[in-house]
Amino acid sequence: MTDRYQQLVNTPIGRIVSKQVGLPTPIPLERYEPGQPVVDGPVLVGAASGAGLEPAVRAVLDRVGAELVREADDYKALVFDATGISDSEQLVEAFEFFSPTIRRVRRSGRVIVLGTPPADCPEPVQAVAQRALEGLVRSIGKEVRRGATAQLLYVRPGAEAQLESTLRFFLSPKSAYVSGQVVRIGSAEAPVEIDWERPLGGRTALVTGASRGIGEAIAEVLARDGAHVVGVDVPAQAADLDAVTARIGGSSLLVDITEADAPATMATRLLEAHGGVDVVIHNAGVTRDKTLARMSQDQWRQVLDINLLAPHRIDKELFGRDAVKPGGRVVCVSSISGIAGNAGQTNYATSKAGIIGMVEAWAPRLGDRGVTINAVAPGFIETQMTAAMPIATREAGRRMNSLSQGGLPIDVAETIAWFASPASGGVTGNVVRVCGQSLIGA
């Protein structure tokens, strides 16, 4: 749906009026187009005393052809290695790096801070200082404005080789609507050599709820990245699903995921037609909104069955029959409602919080298989569902974030594609909000 307010405030007259009145001025975000460089403009890299990730960061930036500078009038990206900060006094080094540079971040610029997970710090004083970086980064995300974003990447000691996929994603326009997030990167098998333009080449991806909206965008992006997409949806959506899979060169599987035999049907199809599956995306979901006192048990059960129980049953069948190939990727679509709760959505919020529980519970158990599991938690995304909201609710959803606008289905899809990459083996157990750093649940 068109954001007419955003169009208005970006006209010459609209910019003047919005500035005088103090209205939010959402900047059109830069989003990825095939063939674009990872980062287009000057990049400044800094490091705290004793930091250890700077060589790995510079190596990645060299490989992506970034323009590394010592000084510039403005910057497309600021990258600061804070792993050397061992106590709270030393946090001043982050201040000294950002204070003179933060106002020179370009439109749709990027700020990335790298730290050590507090749980991996040998001393409590270091853990305290590293945890403080979360407040620093989230505040930067709210100050940079003009479509710029900020992220904190916690890298476990010894996991430097796993940094590239995540650094590429957050430096690039693919992460346009992700800000204020904390990502934990751990050790994994050495990353495979991949074609960064088509990292999913030769792989099979299963996407539930693929006929429209966010599911359609996920299918399109995974196909763009080289995957053969098996799109799943209910028989009533057959025409829409077939149109999507035909357009991207994928295949359709018509099944109601809540039916008892659905997981077996899916596993059999994947094994017989593709020898298994590399990427599993649990996207299918519904809302049946009512306050808890007015909600029927059927409304409760339907939402839980589709949003939470079906993904669990599908995974159980796929893993039980070894249908997920080694190095597989499982990505679940949660919601900021599952993090913050939402009045009138107790069923939906419960199901989406349960999805986060799946990620947290299964990440350590799947590690032995070399399989990762992560979740995205979308905020306000421009879809048919949000277009039907009352205008006041819709405008509040759009403006109550650091980017002052709604996201697009492709923003969720790009984040899922990063999780799905064979180079993201060190990224597991994460829940990343695709919400423009929404104030809800912040």
C-alpha positions in Angstrom: 0.0 0.0 0.0 1.3 3.5 -0.9 2.5 5.6 2.1 1.1 8.9 1.0 2.4 10.7 4.0 6.0 9.7 3.1 5.5 10.9 -0.4 4.1 14.3 0.8 6.9 15.1 3.3 9.5 14.3 0.6 8.2 17.0 -1.7 9.9 20.4 -1.5 6.9 22.0 0.2 6.4 19.0 2.4 10.0 19.1 3.7 9.6 22.7 4.7 6.2 22.2 6.4 7.3 19.0 8.2 10.4 20.7 9.5 8.6 23.7 10.8 5.8 21.7 12.5 8.2 19.0 13.8 6.6 16.1 12.0 8.5 12.9 11.3 10.2 12.9 7.9 10.7 9.3 6.7 13.5 9.0 4.1 13.0 6.6 1.2 15.2 3.6 2.0 17.8 2.2 -0.3 17.0 -1.4 -1.1 19.1 -3.9 -2.9 19.1 -4.4 -6.6 21.0 -7.3 -8.2 24.5 -6.3 -9.1 24.8 -3.5 -6.5 27.9 -3.4 -4.4 27.7 -4.4 -0.7 28.5 -0.9 0.4 28.7 2.1 -1.9 30.7 4.9 -0.3 33.5 5.6 2.2 33.8 3.2 5.2 35.7 4.2 8.4 36.9 1.3 10.6 38.0 1.9 14.2 38.9 -0.3 17.1 39.3 -0.1 20.8 42.7 -0.8 22.4 43.3 -4.6 22.5 40.5 -5.4 20.0 40.9 -8.5 17.9 38.4 -8.5 15.1 39.7 -5.5 13.1 41.9 -7.7 10.7 38.9 -10.0 9.9 36.7 -7.0 9.3 39.2 -5.3 7.0 39.6 -8.6 5.1 35.9 -8.8 4.4 35.7 -5.1 3.4 38.6 -5.7 1.0 36.8 -8.7 -0.5 33.6 -6.6 -1.1 35.6 -3.8 -2.7 34.7 -1.2 0.0 36.3 2.2 -0.1 38.3 2.2 3.2 39.2 5.7 4.4 40.9 7.4 7.3 39.0 10.6 7.1 36.1 11.9 4.9 33.4 14.5 4.8 30.8 11.8 5.2 30.6 8.1 5.6 28.4 5.3 4.2 29.4 3.1 7.1 31.1 3.3 10.4 32.5 0.0 11.8 33.9 -0.1 15.4 35.6 -3.2 16.9 34.8 -2.9 20.6 36.0 -6.4 21.5 39.0 -4.9 23.3 36.9 -3.0 25.9 37.6 -4.8 29.1 35.9 -2.5 31.6 33.4 0.3 31.7 36.0 3.1 31.9 37.2 2.0 28.5 33.8 2.6 26.9 35.0 6.1 26.4 36.9 4.8 23.4 33.6 4.1 21.7 32.6 7.7 22.5 35.8 9.0 21.0 35.2 7.1 17.8 31.6 8.0 17.3 31.3 11.5 18.7 33.1 13.3 15.8 31.8 11.0 13.1 28.2 10.1 13.8 26.7 13.2 12.3 28.5 12.5 9.0 26.7 9.2 8.3 25.1 9.4 4.9 21.4 8.7 4.1 20.7 5.0 4.4 24.2 4.6 6.1 25.3 1.8 8.3 26.8 1.8 11.8 28.1 -1.6 13.1 29.7 -2.3 16.5 31.4 -5.6 17.1 31.7 -7.0 20.6 32.3 -10.2 22.7 29.2 -12.0 24.1 29.0 -11.1 27.8 28.6 -14.8 28.6 32.0 -15.4 27.0 33.9 -12.7 29.0 36.3 -14.1 31.5 35.8 -11.3 34.0 32.5 -9.7 35.3 33.8 -6.2 34.7 34.4 -7.1 31.0 30.9 -8.7 30.7 29.4 -5.5 32.2 31.2 -3.3 29.6 30.3 -5.5 26.7 26.6 -5.6 27.7 26.7 -1.8 27.8 27.3 -1.8 24.1 23.6 -2.7 23.6 22.5 0.6 25.0 25.1 2.4 22.9 24.0 0.8 19.6 20.3 1.1 20.2 20.7 4.8 21.0 22.8 5.4 17.9 20.0 3.7 15.9 17.6 6.3 17.2 20.0 9.2 16.6 21.4 8.7 13.1 18.0 9.1 11.3 17.8 9.7 7.5 17.3 6.0 6.9 20.5 5.0 8.6 20.7 1.9 10.8 22.9 0.6 13.7 23.6 -3.0 14.8 25.6 -4.9 17.4 27.4 -8.1 16.4 28.6 -10.2 19.3 31.3 -12.6 18.0 32.4 -15.5 20.1 36.1 -15.9 20.6 37.4 -18.0 17.7 34.4 -17.3 15.5 36.1 -14.7 13.3 35.8 -16.8 10.2 32.0 -16.8 10.5 31.7 -13.0 10.4 31.5 -12.4 6.6 27.9 -13.3 5.8 26.5 -11.2 8.6 28.8 -8.3 8.0 27.9 -8.3 4.3 24.2 -8.3 5.1 24.2 -5.5 7.6 26.5 -3.3 5.5 24.3 -3.8 2.4 20.9 -2.3 1.3 19.4 -5.8 2.0 19.1 -4.8 5.7 17.2 -1.6 4.9 14.5 -2.1 7.6 16.6 -3.8 10.3 18.0 -1.6 13.0 18.9 -1.7 16.7 19.5 -5.4 16.6 21.9 -7.7 18.5 23.2 -10.7 16.6 25.3 -13.5 18.2 27.8 -15.2 15.9 29.4 -18.5 17.1 31.8 -21.1 15.8 30.9 -23.5 13.0 32.5 -25.5 10.3 34.7 -23.4 8.0 32.5 -21.4 5.6 32.1 -23.0 2.1 33.2 -21.1 -1.0 30.1 -19.7 -2.5 28.9 -17.4 -5.2 27.7 -14.3 -3.2 25.3 -13.3 -6.0 23.6 -16.8 -5.9 24.6 -18.3 -2.5 21.7 -20.9 -2.6 22.6 -22.3 -6.0 21.8 -26.0 -6.2 19.8 -25.9 -3.0 16.1 -26.7 -2.3 14.0 -24.4 -0.1 10.6 -25.1 1.4 8.4 -22.1 2.1 5.0 -22.4 3.7 2.3 -19.8 3.0 4.1 -18.9 -0.2 1.2 -17.7 -2.3 1.2 -14.1 -1.4 2.5 -11.3 0.8 5.6 -12.0 2.8 5.6 -15.6 1.7 5.6 -14.7 -1.9 8.5 -12.2 -1.3 10.5 -14.9 0.5 10.0 -17.3 -2.4 11.1 -14.7 -4.9 14.3 -13.7 -3.0 15.4 -17.3 -2.3 14.9 -18.1 -6.0 16.9 -15.0 -6.9 19.7 -16.4 -4.7 19.6 -19.6 -6.6 17.3 -22.0 -4.7 14.6 -24.2 -6.2 11.6 -23.2 -4.1 8.9 -25.6 -3.1 6.0 -23.3 -2.2 3.4 -24.7 0.1 -0.1 -23.4 0.6 -3.7 -24.6 1.1 -5.6 -25.9 -1.9 -7.8 -22.7 -1.9 -4.7 -20.7 -2.9 -3.7 -23.0 -5.8 -4.0 -20.4 -8.5 -2.0 -17.8 -6.6 0.6 -20.3 -5.5 1.1 -21.7 -9.0 1.5 -18.2 -10.4 4.3 -17.5 -7.9 6.2 -20.8 -8.4 5.9 -20.7 -12.2 7.3 -17.2 -12.2 10.4 -18.2 -10.2 10.9 -21.6 -11.6 9.9 -23.4 -8.5 7.2 -26.0 -7.7 3.9 -26.1 -5.8 2.7 -28.3 -3.0 -0.9 -27.9 -2.1 -1.5 -29.1 1.5 -3.2 -27.8 4.7 -0.3 -27.9 7.1 -2.6 -28.5 10.1 -3.8 -31.8 8.7 -2.5 -34.9 10.4 -0.8 -36.3 7.3 0.6 -33.0 6.1 4.2 -33.4 7.5 4.5 -36.9 6.0 3.3 -35.6 2.6 5.8 -32.8 2.7 8.7 -35.0 3.7 7.9 -37.6 1.1 7.7 -35.0 -1.7 11.0 -33.4 -0.7 12.8 -36.7 -0.4 11.5 -38.2 -3.7 11.7 -35.1 -5.8 14.8 -33.4 -4.4 16.6 -35.9 -2.1 15.7 -33.8 0.9 15.6 -30.1 1.7 18.3 -27.5 2.5 16.2 -24.6 3.7 12.9 -24.7 5.6 11.0 -21.5 6.1 8.0 -21.6 8.4 6.1 -18.6 7.2 2.4 -19.6 7.1 0.3 -17.9 9.7 -3.0 -16.4 10.5 -4.7 -13.9 12.9 -8.0 -14.3 14.6 -8.2 -11.2 16.7 -10.4 -10.8 19.7 -9.8 -9.8 23.3 -9.2 -12.9 25.5 -12.6 -12.6 27.2 -14.4 -12.6 23.8 -12.3 -15.2 22.0 -13.7 -18.6 21.2 -11.7 -21.8 21.8 -11.9 -22.4 18.0 -10.2 -19.0 17.4 -7.5 -19.8 19.9 -6.9 -23.3 18.5 -6.8 -22.3 14.9 -4.1 -19.7 15.4 -2.0 -22.0 17.6 -2.5 -24.9 15.2 -1.2 -23.0 12.2 1.3 -20.7 13.7 3.0 -22.9 16.2 2.0 -26.6 16.3 2.3 -27.1 12.6 5.9 -25.9 12.3 6.8 -28.2 15.3 5.1 -31.2 13.7 6.7 -30.5 10.3 10.2 -30.2 11.8 9.7 -33.4 13.8 8.8 -35.3 10.6 11.6 -33.8 8.5 14.3 -34.5 11.0 12.9 -37.9 12.0 13.2 -39.0 8.3 16.6 -37.2 7.8 14.9 -35.1 5.1 16.9 -32.0 6.2 20.3 -32.2 4.6 23.5 -31.6 6.5 24.2 -27.9 6.9 20.5 -27.2 6.7 18.8 -23.9 7.6 15.5 -23.5 9.5 14.0 -20.0 9.7 10.7 -19.2 11.5 8.6 -16.1 11.1 7.7 -14.8 14.5 6.4 -11.2 15.2 7.1 -8.3 17.6 3.7 -9.3 19.0 5.4 -12.4 20.3 8.0 -10.2 22.1 5.8 -7.3 23.4 2.3 -8.9 23.4 -0.6 -7.1 21.9 -4.1 -6.4 23.1 -6.7 -8.4 21.2 -4.0 -10.8 20.0 -3.4 -13.1 22.9 -3.6 -16.2 20.6 -1.3 -14.7 18.0 1.2 -13.4 20.5 1.2 -16.7 22.3 1.9 -18.6 19.1 4.7 -16.2 18.0 6.4 -16.2 21.4 6.2 -20.0 21.1 8.1 -19.7 17.8 10.9 -17.9 19.6 10.8 -20.7 22.2 11.3 -23.2 19.3 14.4 -21.3 18.2 15.9 -21.1 21.7 15.2 -24.7 22.5 16.3 -26.3 19.2 19.4 -24.2 18.3 21.8 -26.1 20.6 20.2 -29.5 19.8 20.5 -29.0 16.0 24.1 -27.9 16.2 25.4 -31.4 16.1 23.8 -31.8 12.7 25.4 -28.6 11.4 21.8 -27.2 11.1 20.9 -23.6 12.2 17.6 -22.3 13.4 16.7 -18.6 13.7 13.6 -16.4 13.6 12.6 -13.1 12.1 10.2 -10.9 14.1 8.5 -8.5 11.7 7.0 -5.2 12.9 4.7 -3.1 10.7 5.0 -4.5 7.2 3.0 -3.1 4.3 0.7 -6.0 3.4 -3.0 -6.6 2.6 -3.5 -7.2 6.3 -2.0 -3.8 7.4 -3.8 -2.0 4.6 -7.1 -3.1 6.1 -6.3 -1.5 9.5 -8.0 1.7 10.6 -6.0 4.7 9.4 -5.0 5.8 12.9 -3.7 2.4 13.8 -1.9 2.1 10.5 -0.2 5.5 10.8 0.9 4.8 14.4 2.4 1.5 13.2 4.3 3.2 10.4 5.7 6.1 12.4 6.5 4.5 15.8 10.0 3.4 14.8 13.4 4.9 14.2 12.8 4.9 10.4 9.3 6.5 10.7 7.8 4.2 8.0 6.5 0.7 7.4 8.7 -2.0 6.0 8.1 -4.1 2.9 7.7 -7.8 2.5 11.1 -7.9 0.8 12.7 -6.6 4.0 11.6 -9.8 5.8 12.6 -11.9 2.8 16.2 -10.4 2.7 16.7 -11.1 6.4 15.5 -14.7 5.9 17.9 -15.1 2.9 20.8 -14.0 5.1 19.9 -16.7 7.7 19.5 -19.2 4.9 22.9 -18.7 3.4 25.4 -21.6 3.6 27.9 -19.0 4.8 25.7 -18.2 7.9 26.7 -21.4 9.8 27.8 -19.5 12.9 24.4 -17.7 13.2 21.9 -19.8 15.1 19.5 -19.2 18.0 18.9 -15.6 17.0 15.7 -13.6 16.8 16.1 -10.5 14.6 13.3 -7.9 14.5 12.5 -6.5 11.0 10.7 -3.5 12.4 12.8 -0.3 11.7 13.6 -0.4 15.4 10.0 -0.2 16.6 9.2 1.5 19.9 6.9 -1.4 20.6 8.6 -3.8 22.9 11.8 -1.8 22.7 
